[in-house]
Amino acid sequence: MTRAQDVSRLFDAMPLLRDLPPASHARLAASAKEWRAQPGTVVFDVGDACRDLALTSDGVIRVSKPLANGHDVLLYRLLPGEPCVMSTACFLGHATYPVRGVVEQQVHGVILSGAVVQDVLVEAPAFREALFGAFAGRLAGLLTLLEALVSRRLDRRLAALLIDRGPQLHATHQQLADELVSTREVVSRLLESFEDHGYVRLHRARIEVSNPTVLAELANR
């Protein structure tokens, strides 16, 4: 398979690129570079410049905000075909990254030339609207996260996380604590309490949700 065929196949897997006008599609495809990254790879970090725009057709990237205490806040997981709101903001604003992106599941995608993307944003309204629409949707999610961090008790946030990620979570207590901006000891005590009440079953690096109905009620109080 030729490079052009590889890039075309990747474009077809991404809604943002699939429906571009032919001329814009050809320009972006000609400048695109295929890329892959293995789990654990830091694809961008705090202070890095963002001159191009990367999109994935496969894999998952964890985007988080490192804190001074050594923990970090999970902002979102970047799924296949989704533009990264932080990358978009830094790219358009000529700013450096305030966050870190780490590969959770092997990624495969394309890196688009920043200069060409700027031109296509002007000449292809549908592409511009789709990119900014994704940006707005992700921003709304970040505001919801901020509200939860400020106003919801930790037990309710933990219950919501278990419901969202269940019924089987392959994660350590420390990983959950990092996502909830807490400590492992506090999260472990809450999980043990949940287990005592029959809400979950705890295993080594795995949590089984056994009573999702009650957890959902707790999360929504």
N, C-alpha and C positions, 0 to 999 in steps of 0.2 A: 504493500500500500504506500502511495506517495505521501510526501508531507502535506500537500494540498488536500488530499483525501482525508488524512488524519485530522487536520484542522476543521474541515467541513463537517466531519462526523461529530467532532466535539461541539461545534457551533449548533448542530441540530439537536444536541442534548440539552441546550440551555435556552429557555424561553426568551430571555433577554436578547439573545443574538439570532435566534432562529428566524424571526420574522422581520429582519432588517430589509430595507430596500436593497435591490441587487447591487447597486453601485457602492453603497455603504458597507454591505456585507463583504464585497470583494476587497475593499480598502482595508477593513479590519482584519480579514483573513490573511491578506498578504503580509501584514505587519505582525501577526500573532506568533507567539512561541509556545509550543507545547511544554508543559511542566508536570512533574510528579514530586511527591514528598512523602516520606515514611512517617509512621507514628512517632511522636516525640520531637519532630522537627519544629523549631521555632521559625515560623515563616515571616513574622515581623515582630518587633519589640519596641518598647518605649524609647522614643528618640530617633527611630529609623525614619528616613525620608520615604515618601510614596510618590514615585514619578510615573508609574504605570498602573494598570488596573488588572488584577488577577481574578479569574472566575474558575470555578471547579465544576466538573461534570460528575465526579465521584468523590466520596470521602466526606469527612467531617473535620472542621477546624474549631477549636475552643478559643473564644475571644474573651479575655479577662483583663481586669484592671489590677495590677500589683499594688499592694499597700505597704506602707512603711514598716508595719509590724511583721512582715514576712508572709502574710496571707495574701490572697487575691480574691476579687469578686468576679464570679462568672457573669458576664454580660449577656452572652448568647452563644449558641452553637451555629456555625455557618454550614448550611447544608448544600448539597449539589444544586447548582444553577442559581443560587442566591448571591446577589452582590453584597459585599461587606460594607455596612454603613460607615464604619470607621475609616476603611480604606477610601471609600467614596468622598467622605468629608475631607480627609487629609489630601487626597489627590486634587480635588477641586479648590481647596483652600491653600494649596502649596504649603501645608503644615507637616510637622513630624507626628508620628504615631504617639498617642497617649496611652496605648494599650498593648497587650501582647497576644499573638495568635500562635497556637500550638496545635499541630496535627494530632487528632485523636484516632481517626481511621484514614488509611492511606488515601491521598488525594491525587487526582488527575485532572488537568484542565488546561487553560490557556492564559498567557500573559499578553494583554493588549497594549500596544504602544500608546502612551499618554497623549502624545501630540495628535495621533489619529483619532483617539476617543474624543478629544476636545472638538475636532472638526465634525465628527459624526453627531455629537450632541447638538450642534447648530443646524446641520442639514437634515437630520432625521427626528422630527418631533415625537414619533412613537417611541423611539429609543430613549429620548430624554424623559418622556413622561413615565416610561416603565422604570427607569433607573431612579428617578425622584420618587415615584410611587413606592418602590421597595424601601427607599430611604425613609419615607414618612412612616411606613408600617413598622419598621424596626425601631424608629425613634419612639413611637407609641409604646412599644414593648419595653423599651428602656425606662420610660416614665412610669410604667406599671411596676417594674422592678424597684425603682426608687421609692415609690409609694409603699410597696411591701416591706422594704428594708426599714423605712421610717416608722410605719404604723402597725405592722403585724408582729405578734409575739412569735418567738422562735419556734415554739411547738407547732404553731399553725403553719409557719413557713416550711418546717420539716415535713409535716403531714402533706402539704401541697406538693412538695418535691417528690415524696414517695408515690403519691397518686399519679403525678405526671410521668414519672420514670418507671413505674411498676408495670406488671406485678412482680418482676424479678429485676433487682438492681445489682449489677456487678460493680460495686464501689466500696472503698474502705470508709471507715468513720471519718478519717482525716480528709478524704476527698469531699465528703458531704459537708464537713465543717468549713472547708474552703469555699464551697459554693454558697453557704449560708452566712459567711463572714462571722464565724464563731470559732470555738476551740473544739478539739477532738473530745476532750473530757465532757464538755457540756452536751455535745451531740450524742456521745455514747450513753450518758445518763438518760437522755430523752428516749433513745432507742430501746434501752433496757426497760424503761417504764412502758413504752408501747408494747414490748414483748410480754411484759407481765399482764397487761390488759388484753392480750390476744390480738392486737392489731397487726403485728408483724412476727416473723420468725427470723432470727439472726443466725447467719452462718459466716464462715471465714470469707471476708471480702465479697459477701453476697447477702442481700436482704430480700426476703420474700414477704410481699404484702398479703396478709391473710384475711383482713377485714377492711376492704376498701370503702365500704359504706360508712363506717364510723370515722375512718380517717378523712373522708371527704366532708363529713359534717364538721369535724374539728377544723379543717382547713378553711371552711366557709363561715365560721362563726364571726 
